[in-house]
């Protein structure tokens, strides 16, 4: 903390759950990277890679239903499963369908869209996943802003996979001259990522969400979400929707 | 999470800042271990080892002054320094003075006493530090309760040394049959501790609070606080005060 203030350098901090966002968000001059590896932000990155026009994140299932009634493609997930009455949840594989190309999609999920909602206090929000890790790091590298890596977590609790991704971003930016003097949250995430790096899936074997998804038979999704750099797009929040230009 | 609920086992979770305590505290049937390694809980453990009768934690400096006016020994620290008008802060060395033996001491600190205040929602609160690590682990081992390892952090942010201590407790309890299926926060803390274990002071070299204390010339305090198992006492909150019986 004080090191940043004293040296006028930029902060690079990991906020491990949306519940702590107000603690970390202290100035408008920042970029917030929303992270929900399993699976909302991985699905969002996949959708843009497959040509979706925009994604409107909403907090509640009833908001998603209202858009659905107006003819939007609407997706809703709660507790890892597609909500009744919707065809799409938050599996990245749902977003490879050619029918979403050029469309506006409305999305609500257990943690990811809630994190985006919380982040709306900030002017500058982007969406990250392992799928666009290098694109995110390159993007942040070109900004001259404080960075908050906002982990969606699990119902306001700490979760391992989102923190690992935050550590991966720290790993890429740690030598950038404006970010010297890492916050403790960034040091911890970096440290965990450096251990996990050789085998992220193995490292996550005992994590709670990994176990939860394994019970739901979502191994294929997990493997997909842990791929590195298959997209160069950086989904950015503008108005009420994410776009990637 | 779900693993615990499904198997009716006990939860062993790390709450990385007091701001998240309401998220983790969900049933009265738990023990909360308050952790503020640099330096409040290390000082508290030291005080009991040196014969203090009780420690009354208070949230504000004005409360501490009110007790001081009534003749209590009062200690107050803010931002690492003794508050004007007090003789004692939160250095463990302040609590080795023979004059505190048998006395009731009132204490307010930047983070530690705030964490205790937050934990008061629970019926069962104890105080941990590296100085009484094994005593804490043995104590928890004998309870049949959920455990919340509550890190005081730094002004509601994540901090590294408190999380490392939480990881040290997880390391001691992880093979206890009632705690199988660790929460992600416990896995992360355990992992960080296992890396740090061979040289905790070295591991903390770049941490924010370590840098803050080094600037305040408190190296001696840091080394003292990182000693293992020099006390077998378990300070426990009863009524409005900590005691160790």
Contacts between the chains, C-beta under 8 A, distances in Angstrom:
chain1	res1	chain2	res2	distance
A	1	B	154	6.7
A	1	B	155	7.7
A	1	B	157	7.2
A	1	B	208	5.6
A	1	B	212	7.9
A	2	B	208	7.3
A	2	B	211	7.8
A	2	B	212	5.9
A	3	B	208	6.7
A	3	B	211	6.2
A	13	B	157	7.9
A	14	B	158	7.5
A	16	B	16	6.5
A	16	B	158	6.5
A	17	B	20	6.8
A	17	B	23	7.6
A	19	B	19	7.2
A	19	B	20	5.9
A	19	B	23	6.0
A	20	B	17	6.8
A	20	B	19	6.0
A	20	B	20	6.7
A	20	B	156	7.1
A	20	B	157	7.8
A	23	B	17	7.6
A	23	B	19	6.0
A	23	B	155	7.8
A	23	B	156	4.5
A	23	B	157	6.1
A	24	B	157	7.2
A	154	B	1	6.8
A	154	B	184	7.6
A	155	B	1	7.9
A	155	B	23	7.8
A	156	B	20	7.1
A	156	B	23	4.5
A	157	B	1	7.2
A	157	B	13	8.0
A	157	B	20	7.8
A	157	B	23	6.1
A	157	B	24	7.2
A	157	B	183	7.4
A	157	B	184	7.3
A	157	B	185	6.9
A	158	B	14	7.5
A	158	B	16	6.4
A	158	B	183	7.8
A	158	B	184	5.5
A	158	B	185	4.0
A	158	B	188	6.7
A	159	B	184	4.9
A	160	B	184	4.3
A	160	B	187	6.1
A	160	B	188	6.0
A	163	B	188	6.5
A	181	B	211	7.9
A	182	B	206	6.9
A	183	B	157	7.4
A	183	B	158	7.8
A	183	B	208	6.3
A	184	B	154	7.6
A	184	B	157	7.3
A	184	B	158	5.5
A	184	B	159	4.9
A	184	B	160	4.3
A	184	B	207	5.3
A	184	B	208	5.1
A	184	B	209	7.3
A	185	B	157	6.8
A	185	B	158	4.0
A	187	B	160	6.1
A	187	B	206	6.1
A	187	B	207	6.4
A	188	B	158	6.7
A	188	B	160	6.0
A	188	B	163	6.6
A	188	B	188	7.4
A	188	B	192	6.0
A	191	B	192	6.1
A	191	B	195	6.5
A	192	B	188	6.0
A	192	B	191	6.1
A	192	B	192	6.9
A	195	B	191	6.5
A	195	B	195	7.0
A	206	B	182	6.9
A	206	B	187	6.1
A	207	B	184	5.3
A	207	B	187	6.4
A	208	B	1	5.4
A	208	B	2	7.3
A	208	B	3	6.8
A	208	B	183	6.3
A	208	B	184	5.1
A	209	B	184	7.3
A	211	B	2	7.8
A	211	B	3	6.2
A	211	B	181	8.0
A	212	B	1	7.9
A	212	B	2	6.0
